[in-house]
Every structure is written in structure tokens, then in C-alpha cells.
Amino acid sequence: MSGASEPASRIAFDDFLKVDIRVGTIIEAKVFPEARKPAYQIRIDFGPAIGVKKSSAQITRHYKLEDLVGRQVAAVVNFPPRQIGPFMSEVLTLGFPDAAGEVVLIGPSLAVPNGGRLF
């Protein structure tokens, strides 16, 4: 993905509701040496209803491992799992590209309960 682009075509509100974006807290982060591009393997706690899920995230440019644990992030939790090398990524952790195209994570500006759905 790159930075600025043309807006996507319009969708109905019901289409938006099909994408389940939740907040969770990163509970573990480690280097993912088998990834083609530098990445981390992270485990995110989405609360009791969803549980802990794994994600591969190309966020090494702006984030150190020790700064990730405890951070709340947003992720799509209802995409099918995706095999990334030897790792099964269960959720898509969300971010925006900076001016150089590097991922900047998105999350709440204040602490919220894990598992809360974006609206």
C-alpha cells in the first residue's frame, strides 16, 4: 500500500458493518525472521469474547519490540487467517502510511476495553 490515493468507490453502510474492526492490547511481540520484509509477530488480546489472536505486522521502522507490549491497536478480526511463511496471521492489524510509506499503527487515544468494536 502507498500513501495518498484516490478514494474507493462508495459503499452502503451495511458493507461497512461487515468489516469487524476491534481494539486489542498487544501482549507479546517478537521478530519474524522468515518474513520477506522486516516484520514482527504479535499477539493481541481482544478480550474474552474474541480472545488472543496472532498477527504479522511490518511495523519495524517506527516501533521497537519493547514499546509494543501494552499498546492498544485496531485490527480487522473477521478476515480469514492468512499464511505468511511459517506463520498463520489471524487478524489484520491496521495502520496508515507515513510520508515514506512506512506503517504507523492506529489505536485509541485513551484506554478502552479490549474487544470494543469500531463505529
Order of alpha helices (4+ residues) and beta strands (2+ residues): alpha-beta-beta-beta-alpha-beta-beta-beta-beta-beta-beta
